Amino acid sequence: MTTFARRTLLLGGLGLAAGGFAAGCTPTASHSVSMGSMPTATPLAPTAGQRVVTGTLTPRPVTLDLGGPTAKTWAYGETLGQEVFRASAGDLLRITVNNHLPASTSVHWHGIRLRNAADGVPGVTQQPIEPGQPYTYEFVAPDPGTYFFHPHSGLQIDRGLYAPLIIDDPHEPGGYDAEWIVVLDDWTDGIGTSPDDILAAFKAQKGTVGTGMNHDMGGMGHGSMGSPLGDAGDIDYPHYLINGRIPAAPTTFTGKPGQRIRIRFINAGSDTIFRVALGGHVMTITHADGYPTVPTQARSFYIAMGERYDVTVTLADGAFPLVARPEGKNGTAWALVRTGSGTAPTPGVLVSELDNPLDSRQLSAAASATLPSKTPDATIDVQLNGQMTPYAWGINGRIFGNDTPLSVKPGQRLRIRMSNMTMMSHPMHIHGHTWGLPSNGGLRKDTVLVMPMQSVTADLQADNPGTWMYHCHNIYHAEMGMMTSLVYA
Ligand SMILES: [Cu+2]
């Protein structure tokens, strides 16, 4: 099947374009600053047969229409969650950021196994991109999958600064008729309390972290009882969005009955774990964080901040709600699938498929996706610490800045055992690598949800030298200090 593969999903607004195939595309060292330790002796070039893909990003103040309510915020364009960056595995991406924000920024290419110098972490892999300054990221995207990008600067991701990044597999057979990219978000900026004010209020509690367990009962309370995720989020947002829209003015996917579609789910939220269902349908999960899984049927599933899941589903005849319910919170994110003339469901209506969601512990890797079998060369134990009241989050009893980085030697198979000593769920994210989870049949993840008082063992192959961030993808937890790094010794 080739009809799907070049479907026009590149919606132009982000200005991504495939460059020429050879001549004129000799890469140059265009980074204004590079603090990364990645060797630069080898000039960057796409994998043989692949292209140079160029693009521009212009983060700027905008007023977004969320489907009625408008929000003065910062974003890369005017149509939040609807524009897509797309390339093929092995392509060289060369993306220039023109910073039109009144603050410094950066771009992190979440989940991509790229060279360290392009990882987009100010103070670690680059200097911040100052207002008015251009900065060019240049990297090869080696692995196909569903990714996204966002700043690694303060709370900017909790504004409108994110977009999908899809890396196509030139050799994938397809097996679906159409594709839908579904981006979930929790929204307050320009409508409710600003992200900066929310964080300031948390910081005013002057919490500290220690090691050991913390049976904090100071969470939000509502809805968290009985959820395996415990306290799933700290913040009640005014709106929850699918592709930038509130339920009253939803995004609509129009298809035909019997069509087999691939939905790529991305949780770009900052403090919200969603459970997702398509009313009247059973989905088949095919990929987690970009990598193939054993195909697994799910009526609904959890997706935490920074996670991505791809599913396929055969569409029935009618109009169906796609529902993303924020765990432990009020409200809903909602979209519509229409294949026939049936009456549209009431915006925001919930569906019975939301009961008993699958979580990633029930998934395993496809054989093609597993890390080569190897006994770990080293094991590091990591404690996730902190509490809601007074608000504080850290790793191994320390906050970022006072942390002791994790260390690995090149070529090692490193095992990280994460123990969550708190009453909250933490989606832990590693840059530049994708773990294999040995207790999940080698499931590949770059963002793994560690539930309250639970442990997760995650292995990585140290094949990408540099200094790589390792942090909670609850952006408020990360900003409070639930972050450290992995360094190559
Ligand atoms: Cu966290």
Residues whose N, C-alpha, C, O or C-beta is under 5 A from the ligand:
A	BS01	CU	S425 H426 C472 N474 H477
